[in-house]
């Protein structure tokens, strides 16, 4: 009799062979499937926290750029419990923002947007869908259209001249003491946005309350919260008080905004009753501030898909302030920082402004901005080095897509590192050097069609306030150069100027810019 072990071997050998064949076949299929749907490479993360430690810096865009140099332009990161993909090349950005624009057109749900922006009812962070498309139409055709930007020119004119007067007073007649230009630029940008949005519907006290409330919102509303990276740990934001701080900031804003909206609404009703007309017998729409525009659209129901209730209006107002104040002031501050570090560029830009403004002999400086070609190059170069959002607002993948040969799964959040692309030596000669002349023969513009340069984003979610923001920056910079000579504090050399950056709501100077402003006697008749 054969040993039992031999009998078992004979009986089970076919089964073992069959299982082996099945497993090998499954393994090949699995590998083929894995290769076909391979996740992008990325740094090895720690248990639980993933790769969060790489972003614990004031300049996350630089940290992600350095990681992409090791792992590639399409890089996977696990931040806590959430999957992210970081795109760092124009080719990959084109795939996300143009070729698969609809699939990446939504926004993730974040605690800040849920509380501060009333559950994503604003333009910037609203999820993709009919509501967002209607908001986008409202912004491009009414609130931020080229025509409306032009109509708001008197506001820019008045507020930038007010900035000039404040600088004259602070400069003390050329005493040589530095002024806090950074702080004054924030105040000027706030005033432009406030007057453009609310017009004369509020007094000085309400304006101060509003600006204070917005400062609280900005201070508490930037960056990721614990629940954004660990959805299952949502209660941590309750325990740490983060949720309460955000709610308190929104309540403070609500109190001021509700009062202003009610006052404007009352004036609208009074105007309707009296059927007020302007001098030409028309409805006077050209002189409307942005709040009046929204209330008119609500009453006339021009956009049926937009429920223009008080909450929706406040969400849009927050967008206008967050998108307009921070970006305008930070861009202007970076422009002046680079100009004082590069005296030859400063001299050339200043000579152009004074020649154009003096030659035309008019105080309507905004109408002359198109003649400031070199100043335009200075602003373009500043936006290349210091885009207001170095990592564009996160996109949410709505359907699994191929990006750069890798699969980006549905539900993944995507960062586009526009800062890295705008400084890359692969696309820019001496990319870290401030040289406005590089734009002299260049066709690059702000419209986001060339993906190595997109300071305002690209595709469906490109910043709708781009033209409004640039109009503000151009006039501020031109008047600073026209009315003042600028220098560093006594004893400081250009290369010693602190250029540290902190990325929060925008990429701001870590320390506000302080310069010596000397009023120019020849141009000081204002």
Buried (B, 14 or more C-beta within 10 A) or exposed (E): EEEEEEEEEEEEEEEEEEEEEEEEEEEEEEEEEEEEEEBBEBBEBEEEBBBBEBBEEEBBBBBBBEBBEEBBBBBBBBBBBBBBBBBBBBEBBBBBBBBBBEBBBBBBBBBBBBBBBBBBBBBBBBBBEEBBBBBBBBBBEBBBBEEBBEBBBEBBBEBBBBBBEBBBEBBEEBEEEBBBBBBBBBBBBBBBBBBBBBBEBBEEEBBEBBBEBBBBBBEBBBEBBBBBBBEEEBEBBEEEEBBEBBEBBBEBBBEBBEBBBEBBBEBBEEBEEEEEEEEEEEEBEEEBBBBBBBBBBBEEEEBEEBEBEBEBBBBBBBBBBBBBBBBBBBBBBBBBBBBBBBEEBBEBBBEBBBEBBEEEEEEEBBEBBEBBEBBBBBBBBBBBBBBBBBBBBBBBBBEEBBBBEBBBBEEBBBBBBBBBBBBBEEBBEEBEEBBBEBBEEEEBEBEBBBBBBBBBBBBBBBBBBBBBBBBBBBBBBBBBBBBBEBBBEEEBEBEEBEBEBEBEBBBBBEEBBBBBBBBBEEBEEE
